[in-house]
Amino acid sequence: MSMQLKLISVFIASLSLGTTAVKAQTAPKTFTLKECIQYGLEHHPSVEIFANNMERANQVAREALSTYLPQVSASAGLDDNIKLQQTIIPAGTFGPGTPEQRVSFGTQYNSSMMVRLDQKIYDQSALVGIKANTPNKEYAQLQVAQSKETLIYNVAGAYYQIIVAQKQLTLLQSNKARFEQILKVTKLQAEQGVAKKVDVKQVQVNLNNVLSQISTTQNTLDMALNTLKNNIGLNMSDSIVLSDTNRWLNATPSLEPYPDFDYASTLDARLQTVKMDLYDLQRKSIKAQALPTLSLYAQYGASGFAQEFGDVYNPLFDYSAVGLKLSWNLFTGFRRDAQYKESVIDLKNAQVNYRINEASQNLQYQNAEAQSSEARTTIMTNKENMALAREVYDNTTLQYKQGVASLSDLLNAELSYKEAQNNYINSLLQYYIADLAVQKANGTLQQYFNKL
C-alpha cells in the first residue's frame, strides 16, 4: 500500500473514532426517579459545600481544643544601641563635694533568644468552649442532612413536573391527530354539500388551538427538564430520559393515613435545638470569664553583650525560669456583663423561634395533608370520568361520520374529553406535589427517598 493510501486510511479511521466518541458523549442519560435523586446527591455542586462544612466543623473543634494544649513560642532580637541612654548620679553621692556624674550602662550591641512554653491549668471559659465541639459537629451534620432533603424535594418536584408535561404533550398530540381526522371528514362533507364551510373553519380553529397548546406544553416541558438537570448537576446540553414514567402515571395512590405530625423529629427542630444548646454554652462561657485562670509557664533564653558586632554572640549568657501565672479580670467596663445579657436574649429568641416554627410547619403539614387527601380521592374519579368521556367522544365521532350527530355535538364531546384528561393529569400532579410537601413538613423526605 502506498504512503498516500495509508494516510487516507488513518484519516478515515480517526474520523470514524471521532464520530463514535461524539455519539457516546451525546447519548441520553436514563434515570428513574430514585436514580435521578441519587445522581443529584452525588454530583450537585452543593455536595462539595457539604463536605467543606463538615471539615470546617472539625477545624473549629481543633481550634477550641488548642486552648488547652501547650503553646510554644520563640523570639530573637538584635539591638544596635547607637547612643546609650545616660543615667545621672547626683552630686555628693560618693561624698561631700563630688560632682554630678553622667553614666551610660550597657553595650552597643545586645542579642537575645528565648523559647517559652505556656500550659493552661484552669480556664473555665475555655472548658465550656471545648464542650461546644460536639453540638458544633452535630449542627454541621444536620445542615448536610437538611441540604440533602432540599435536593430530594427539588429533584422529585421537577421530575413530577416533567412526567405530567410529557403526558399532557402525548394527549395533545392525540387530540391533534383526532382534529386532523375530523378536519378531513368535514372538508369531504363540505365538498359533498353535507357540511357547511363554517364547520370546516370551526374545526380548523380548534386544531389551531391544540397546536398552540402543544407549543406551550413543549416549552413547559423544556423548562422542567432544564430545572431537573440543574437540580442534579447536569449540563444544560446533556440529554436525559425518564425510564419509569408509567409507574407514576398508572400508580394508584395509597389510602393509608400519614403518620402524626412530629416536629421534634424533623431536621428543622433538631437544628434549632442544637442552636439553643450552642447559645446556652455561649452564655455559660461568657459567665465563666469572670473566674480567674491559672497557667504554667517555662522559658529558656540567652543574651549576648558586646561593644563590637562580631562578638555579640560570643559569649552568650543563658537563663531559665518556670512559674505559675494567675490572671483575673475583675472589671471589664461592663463589657462582659453586656455580652452575657446579649447571649441570654439570643437564647430566649431561639426558644421563641422554635415555637413559631413548630406552629408554622404544623400548618404546612395540615394544609399539605388536606391537599393530598383531596387529590387522592379525585384521582380515581377523574380517571373514570376520562374513560367515560373517551367513550362518549368515540360514539359521537362514529355518529358524526354517519351523519347522525352534528359537528357541534362532536366538538362538545371532544371538549369534554380534553377537560377530563386535564383534570386527571392535574390531580396526579397535585397529589405528588402535596405528598412531597407532607414529607417535607414532617421531616420524612429521606425515608421517602429510601422507599422509592
C-alpha positions as CSV (number, residue, x, y, z in Angstrom):
1,M,0.0,0.0,0.0
2,S,1.3,3.4,-0.9
3,M,2.0,6.1,1.7
4,Q,-0.9,8.2,0.4
5,L,-3.4,5.3,0.8
6,K,-2.1,4.7,4.3
7,L,-2.6,8.3,5.3
8,I,-6.1,8.3,3.9
9,S,-7.0,5.1,5.8
10,V,-5.7,6.6,9.0
11,F,-7.7,9.7,8.4
12,I,-10.9,7.8,7.8
13,A,-10.3,5.7,10.9
14,S,-9.8,8.7,13.0
15,L,-13.0,10.3,11.7
16,S,-14.9,7.1,12.5
17,L,-13.5,7.0,16.0
18,G,-14.3,10.7,16.5
19,T,-17.9,10.2,15.3
20,T,-18.3,7.2,17.7
21,A,-16.9,9.3,20.6
22,V,-19.3,12.2,19.8
23,K,-22.3,9.8,19.7
24,A,-21.1,8.3,23.1
25,Q,-20.9,11.7,24.6
26,T,-24.3,12.8,23.4
27,A,-26.1,9.6,24.3
28,P,-29.0,10.5,26.6
29,K,-28.8,9.6,30.3
30,T,-31.6,7.3,31.5
31,F,-32.9,7.8,35.0
32,T,-35.6,6.5,37.3
33,L,-36.8,9.0,40.0
34,K,-34.6,7.3,42.6
35,E,-31.6,7.2,40.3
36,C,-32.1,10.9,39.5
37,I,-32.1,11.8,43.2
38,Q,-29.1,9.7,43.9
39,Y,-27.2,11.3,41.0
40,G,-28.1,14.7,42.4
41,L,-26.9,13.7,45.9
42,E,-23.6,12.7,44.4
43,H,-23.0,15.3,41.6
44,H,-24.7,18.5,42.5
45,P,-22.2,21.3,43.2
46,S,-23.6,21.8,46.7
47,V,-22.2,18.3,47.6
48,E,-18.7,20.0,47.8
49,I,-20.1,22.6,50.2
50,F,-21.5,19.7,52.4
51,A,-18.0,18.3,52.7
52,N,-16.4,21.7,53.3
53,N,-18.9,22.5,56.1
54,M,-18.1,19.2,57.8
55,E,-14.4,19.8,57.5
56,R,-14.9,23.3,58.9
57,A,-16.7,21.9,61.9
58,N,-13.8,19.6,62.6
59,Q,-11.3,22.5,62.3
60,V,-13.5,24.6,64.7
61,A,-13.3,21.8,67.2
62,R,-9.5,21.6,66.9
63,E,-9.3,25.4,67.4
64,A,-11.3,25.2,70.6
65,L,-9.2,22.3,71.9
66,S,-6.0,24.1,71.1
67,T,-6.7,26.5,74.0
68,Y,-5.8,23.7,76.4
69,L,-2.8,22.3,74.5
70,P,0.7,23.6,75.1
71,Q,1.6,26.9,73.5
72,V,5.2,27.2,72.4
73,S,6.7,30.5,71.2
74,A,10.2,31.6,70.2
75,S,11.7,35.0,69.9
76,A,15.0,36.5,69.0
77,G,16.4,40.0,68.8
78,L,19.5,42.0,67.9
79,D,19.9,45.7,69.1
80,D,22.4,48.2,68.0
81,N,22.4,50.9,70.7
82,I,23.6,53.8,68.6
83,K,23.5,56.1,71.6
84,L,23.1,54.5,75.0
85,Q,20.8,56.2,77.5
86,Q,22.6,58.1,80.2
87,T,21.8,58.0,83.9
88,I,22.7,60.9,86.2
89,I,24.3,60.3,89.6
90,P,23.6,63.3,91.7
91,A,26.4,65.4,93.1
92,G,27.5,64.3,96.6
93,T,26.5,60.7,96.1
94,F,30.0,59.4,96.7
95,G,30.9,62.0,99.3
96,P,30.7,65.7,100.0
97,G,31.8,67.8,97.1
98,T,31.7,65.1,94.5
99,P,30.3,66.5,91.2
100,E,27.3,65.2,89.3
101,Q,28.2,62.3,87.1
102,R,26.6,61.0,83.9
103,V,27.0,57.3,83.3
104,S,25.8,55.0,80.4
105,F,25.1,51.4,81.3
106,G,25.2,48.6,78.8
107,T,27.0,47.8,75.5
108,Q,26.4,49.0,72.0
109,Y,25.3,45.5,70.7
110,N,22.8,43.3,72.6
111,S,21.4,39.9,71.4
112,S,18.6,37.9,72.9
113,M,16.9,34.5,72.2
114,M,14.1,32.8,74.1
115,V,11.8,29.8,73.9
116,R,8.7,29.9,76.1
117,L,6.1,27.2,76.9
118,D,2.7,28.1,78.3
119,Q,0.2,25.5,79.6
120,K,-3.2,26.3,80.9
121,I,-4.2,24.6,84.1
122,Y,-7.6,26.0,84.7
123,D,-9.8,28.2,82.4
124,Q,-13.5,27.5,82.9
125,S,-14.5,29.7,79.8
126,A,-12.2,27.6,77.6
127,L,-13.5,24.4,79.0
128,V,-17.1,25.4,78.2
129,G,-15.9,26.3,74.6
130,I,-14.5,22.7,74.3
131,K,-17.9,21.3,75.3
132,A,-19.3,23.2,72.2
133,N,-17.4,20.9,69.9
134,T,-20.0,18.1,70.0
135,P,-23.0,20.4,69.2
136,N,-21.0,22.2,66.5
137,K,-20.3,19.0,64.7
138,E,-23.9,17.8,65.1
139,Y,-25.1,21.1,63.7
140,A,-22.9,20.7,60.6
141,Q,-24.1,17.2,60.1
142,L,-27.8,18.3,60.4
143,Q,-27.2,21.1,57.9
144,V,-25.8,18.5,55.5
145,A,-28.9,16.3,56.0
146,Q,-31.2,19.3,55.6
147,S,-29.4,20.3,52.3
148,K,-29.9,16.7,51.1
149,E,-33.6,16.8,51.9
150,T,-33.8,20.1,49.9
151,L,-32.2,18.3,47.0
152,I,-34.6,15.4,47.2
153,Y,-37.6,17.7,47.3
154,N,-36.4,19.9,44.4
155,V,-35.4,16.9,42.2
156,A,-38.6,15.0,42.9
157,G,-40.8,18.1,42.2
158,A,-39.1,18.8,38.9
159,Y,-39.3,15.1,38.0
160,Y,-43.1,15.0,38.5
161,Q,-43.5,18.2,36.5
162,I,-41.7,16.5,33.6
163,I,-43.8,13.4,33.8
164,V,-47.1,15.4,33.8
165,A,-45.9,17.7,31.0
166,Q,-44.9,14.7,28.9
167,K,-48.3,13.1,29.4
168,Q,-50.1,16.3,28.6
169,L,-48.0,16.6,25.4
170,T,-48.9,13.0,24.5
171,L,-52.6,13.7,25.0
172,L,-52.4,16.9,23.0
173,Q,-50.7,15.1,20.1
174,S,-53.6,12.6,20.2
175,N,-56.0,15.5,20.2
176,K,-54.2,17.0,17.2
177,A,-54.4,13.7,15.3
178,R,-58.1,13.5,16.0
179,F,-58.8,17.1,14.9
180,E,-56.8,16.5,11.7
181,Q,-59.0,13.4,11.0
182,I,-62.2,15.4,11.8
183,L,-60.9,18.2,9.5
184,K,-60.5,15.7,6.6
185,V,-64.0,14.4,7.2
186,T,-65.5,17.8,7.5
187,K,-63.8,19.1,4.3
188,L,-65.1,16.0,2.5
189,Q,-68.6,16.6,3.8
190,A,-68.4,20.2,2.8
191,E,-67.4,19.3,-0.7
192,Q,-70.3,16.9,-0.9
193,G,-72.7,19.6,0.5
194,V,-73.4,17.7,3.7
195,A,-71.5,20.2,5.9
196,K,-71.1,23.9,5.8
197,K,-67.8,25.7,5.1
198,V,-68.1,27.4,8.5
199,D,-67.9,23.9,10.1
200,V,-64.5,23.5,8.4
201,K,-63.4,26.8,9.8
202,Q,-64.6,25.8,13.3
203,V,-62.6,22.6,13.2
204,Q,-59.6,24.4,11.9
205,V,-59.8,26.9,14.8
206,N,-59.9,24.0,17.3
207,L,-56.9,22.4,15.6
208,N,-55.0,25.7,15.8
209,N,-55.8,25.9,19.5
210,V,-54.4,22.5,20.0
211,L,-51.3,23.3,18.1
212,S,-50.8,26.4,20.3
213,Q,-51.3,24.3,23.4
214,I,-48.7,21.8,22.1
215,S,-46.2,24.6,21.7
216,T,-46.9,26.0,25.2
217,T,-46.7,22.5,26.8
218,Q,-43.4,21.7,24.9
219,N,-41.9,24.9,26.3
220,T,-43.1,23.9,29.8
221,L,-41.5,20.5,29.4
222,D,-38.2,22.0,28.2
223,M,-38.1,24.3,31.2
224,A,-38.9,21.4,33.6
225,L,-36.1,19.3,32.0
226,N,-33.6,22.2,32.4
227,T,-34.7,22.6,36.0
228,L,-34.2,18.9,36.7
229,K,-30.8,18.9,35.1
230,N,-29.8,21.9,37.2
231,N,-31.0,20.3,40.4
232,I,-29.0,17.1,39.8
233,G,-25.8,18.8,38.5
234,L,-26.1,18.0,34.8
235,N,-25.1,20.4,32.0
236,M,-27.9,22.1,30.1
237,S,-26.6,20.4,26.9
238,D,-27.0,16.9,28.4
239,S,-30.0,14.8,27.3
240,I,-32.0,12.8,29.8
241,V,-34.7,10.2,29.5
242,L,-37.1,9.3,32.3
243,S,-37.5,5.5,32.4
244,D,-40.2,5.0,35.0
245,T,-42.9,7.4,33.8
246,N,-45.6,4.6,33.6
247,R,-45.0,3.8,37.2
248,W,-46.1,7.3,38.3
249,L,-48.8,7.8,35.7
250,N,-50.5,4.5,36.4
251,A,-49.9,4.2,40.1
252,T,-52.9,4.1,42.5
253,P,-52.2,6.4,45.4
254,S,-52.1,4.7,48.8
255,L,-55.1,5.4,51.0
256,E,-53.1,4.8,54.2
257,P,-53.1,7.8,56.5
258,Y,-49.9,9.8,57.1
259,P,-48.2,9.5,60.4
260,D,-49.0,12.1,63.0
261,F,-47.0,15.4,62.8
262,D,-43.9,15.2,65.0
263,Y,-42.0,18.5,64.8
264,A,-39.4,17.4,67.4
265,S,-38.1,14.7,65.0
266,T,-37.7,17.0,62.0
267,L,-34.3,18.3,60.9
268,D,-35.6,21.9,61.4
269,A,-36.4,21.2,65.0
270,R,-33.2,19.4,65.7
271,L,-31.2,22.2,64.1
272,Q,-33.0,24.7,66.3
273,T,-32.4,22.6,69.4
274,V,-28.7,22.3,68.8
275,K,-28.6,26.1,68.1
276,M,-30.2,26.7,71.5
277,D,-27.6,24.4,73.1
278,L,-24.9,26.5,71.5
279,Y,-26.4,29.7,72.7
280,D,-26.6,28.3,76.2
281,L,-22.9,27.2,76.1
282,Q,-22.0,30.7,74.8
283,R,-23.9,32.2,77.8
284,K,-22.0,29.9,80.2
285,S,-18.7,30.7,78.5
286,I,-19.1,34.4,78.9
287,K,-20.2,34.0,82.5
288,A,-17.1,31.8,83.2
289,Q,-14.8,34.7,82.1
290,A,-15.4,36.3,85.5
291,L,-13.4,33.4,87.1
292,P,-9.6,33.5,87.4
293,T,-7.4,31.5,85.1
294,L,-4.3,29.6,86.1
295,S,-1.5,28.6,83.8
296,L,2.0,27.2,84.0
297,Y,4.9,28.6,82.0
298,A,8.6,27.7,81.4
299,Q,11.1,29.6,79.5
300,Y,14.7,29.4,78.5
301,G,16.8,32.0,76.8
302,A,20.2,33.6,76.3
303,S,21.6,37.1,75.9
304,G,24.8,38.5,74.4
305,F,26.5,41.8,75.0
306,A,29.4,43.3,73.1
307,Q,31.0,46.5,72.0
308,E,31.9,45.0,68.6
309,F,29.3,43.5,66.4
310,G,31.3,40.3,65.7
311,D,31.3,39.5,69.4
312,V,27.6,39.9,70.1
313,Y,27.0,36.1,70.2
314,N,30.2,35.3,71.9
315,P,29.7,34.6,74.7
316,L,26.0,34.1,75.4
317,F,24.6,34.1,78.9
318,D,21.7,31.7,79.3
319,Y,18.9,31.9,81.8
320,S,15.7,29.9,82.5
321,A,12.6,30.1,84.6
322,V,9.4,28.2,85.5
323,G,6.4,29.6,87.2
324,L,2.7,29.9,87.7
325,K,0.5,32.7,86.4
326,L,-2.8,33.7,87.8
327,S,-5.0,36.1,85.8
328,W,-8.3,37.6,86.9
329,N,-10.2,40.2,85.0
330,L,-12.1,41.8,87.9
331,F,-13.8,44.6,85.9
332,T,-14.1,45.0,82.1
333,G,-16.1,48.2,82.0
334,F,-19.4,46.3,81.8
335,R,-18.3,44.7,78.5
336,R,-18.6,41.1,79.9
337,D,-22.0,41.9,81.5
338,A,-23.3,43.3,78.2
339,Q,-22.1,40.2,76.3
340,Y,-23.7,37.9,78.8
341,K,-27.1,39.7,78.6
342,E,-26.8,39.6,74.8
343,S,-26.3,35.8,74.9
344,V,-29.3,35.4,77.2
345,I,-31.5,37.4,74.7
346,D,-30.2,35.2,71.8
347,L,-31.2,32.1,73.8
348,K,-34.7,33.4,74.6
349,N,-35.2,34.4,70.9
350,A,-34.2,31.0,69.8
351,Q,-36.7,29.4,72.2
352,V,-39.5,31.6,70.8
353,N,-38.5,30.9,67.2
354,Y,-38.7,27.2,68.0
355,R,-42.4,27.6,69.0
356,I,-43.1,29.9,66.0
357,N,-41.5,27.4,63.5
358,E,-43.3,24.5,65.1
359,A,-46.7,26.2,64.6
360,S,-45.8,27.3,61.0
361,Q,-44.5,23.8,60.0
362,N,-47.6,22.2,61.6
363,L,-49.8,24.4,59.5
364,Q,-47.8,23.5,56.3
365,Y,-48.3,19.8,57.2
366,Q,-52.0,20.1,57.8
367,N,-52.6,22.0,54.6
368,A,-50.4,19.6,52.5
369,E,-52.2,16.6,54.1
370,A,-55.6,18.1,53.2
371,Q,-54.4,18.7,49.6
372,S,-53.0,15.2,49.3
373,S,-56.2,13.7,50.7
374,E,-58.3,15.7,48.3
375,A,-56.1,14.7,45.3
376,R,-56.2,11.0,46.3
377,T,-60.0,11.0,46.3
378,T,-60.3,12.8,43.0
379,I,-57.7,10.8,41.0
380,M,-59.9,7.7,40.6
381,T,-63.0,9.8,39.9
382,N,-61.1,11.8,37.3
383,K,-59.7,8.6,35.8
384,E,-63.1,7.0,35.5
385,N,-64.5,10.3,34.1
386,M,-61.8,10.4,31.5
387,A,-62.7,6.9,30.4
388,L,-66.4,7.8,30.1
389,A,-65.6,11.0,28.2
390,R,-63.5,9.0,25.8
391,E,-66.3,6.5,25.2
392,V,-68.8,9.4,24.6
393,Y,-66.3,11.0,22.2
394,D,-65.7,7.8,20.3
395,N,-69.5,7.2,19.9
396,T,-70.1,10.8,18.9
397,T,-67.3,10.6,16.3
398,L,-68.8,7.5,14.8
399,Q,-72.3,9.1,14.7
400,Y,-70.8,12.2,13.1
401,K,-69.2,10.2,10.4
402,Q,-72.5,8.5,9.8
403,G,-74.3,11.9,9.7
404,V,-76.3,11.3,12.8
405,A,-74.5,13.7,15.1
406,S,-73.8,17.3,14.3
407,L,-70.4,19.0,14.4
408,S,-71.4,20.8,17.5
409,D,-72.1,17.6,19.2
410,L,-68.7,16.3,18.2
411,L,-66.8,19.4,19.3
412,N,-68.6,19.4,22.7
413,A,-67.7,15.7,23.2
414,E,-64.1,16.5,22.3
415,L,-64.0,19.4,24.7
416,S,-65.4,17.3,27.5
417,Y,-62.8,14.6,26.8
418,K,-60.0,17.1,26.8
419,E,-61.2,18.6,30.1
420,A,-61.4,15.2,31.6
421,Q,-57.8,14.5,30.5
422,N,-56.6,17.7,32.0
423,N,-58.5,17.1,35.3
424,Y,-56.9,13.7,35.6
425,I,-53.4,14.8,34.9
426,N,-53.7,17.8,37.2
427,S,-55.0,15.7,40.0
428,L,-52.0,13.4,39.6
429,L,-49.6,16.4,39.8
430,Q,-51.4,17.9,42.8
431,Y,-51.2,14.6,44.6
432,Y,-47.5,14.0,44.0
433,I,-46.6,17.7,44.9
434,A,-48.8,17.6,48.0
435,D,-47.3,14.2,49.0
436,L,-43.8,15.8,48.7
437,A,-45.0,18.8,50.8
438,V,-46.3,16.4,53.5
439,Q,-43.0,14.5,53.6
440,K,-41.0,17.8,53.8
441,A,-43.1,19.2,56.6
442,N,-42.9,16.0,58.6
443,G,-39.2,15.6,58.0
444,T,-39.5,12.2,56.3
445,L,-38.1,13.0,52.8
446,Q,-35.1,10.8,53.5
447,Q,-37.4,7.9,54.3
448,Y,-39.4,8.8,51.2
449,F,-36.3,8.5,49.0
450,N,-35.2,5.2,50.6
451,K,-38.6,3.6,49.8
452,L,-38.6,4.6,46.1
